[in-house]
Amino acid sequence: MKISKISMAIIAATAVMAVSPAVFAQADTNTPAAQPPRAGGRGGMLTIEAIDKAVTLTDAEKPKVKTALEEFTKAATEARNADQAERRTKMTAARDALDKKMKEILTAEQFTKYQAMPRQGGQRRGGAGGAGGGGAAPAQ
């Protein structure tokens, strides 16, 4: 029995089609490795636990930081619910108010560590001249 060129092409095409579902079922190896949780874990929101871990809060500082975070969370929620044109301004104001309160509460060394913490959206603020690790993020 002779196999013609057309028969060979049909056999090759059938083999490719038979194997292709298995190829597509393979795990995607091009995805980045799992990222460690952000500060606080909830979408990058800062939590008392994350701040305590980063800057080692004293017992006297914890309730003050908790109050500041609660005020920030309220302001951030209001900013998210605002008109699109006002969102950025309100969120920036909320972050600035939190930073101001944290600077009053924390020691200079703690505040430096606090500024180095990852922020919502993956941006970092602080450092020399406000340069951050957020790429094209505007300097503060």
ABEGO torsion letter per residue (X at the ends): XBBBAAAAAAAAAAAAAAAAAAAAABBBAABBBBBBBBBGGBGGBBBAAAAAAAAGBBAAAAAAAAAAAAAAAAAAAAAAABBAAAAAAAAAAAAAAAAAAAAAABBAAAAAAAAABBBBGGBBBEEBGGBBAAEABBBX
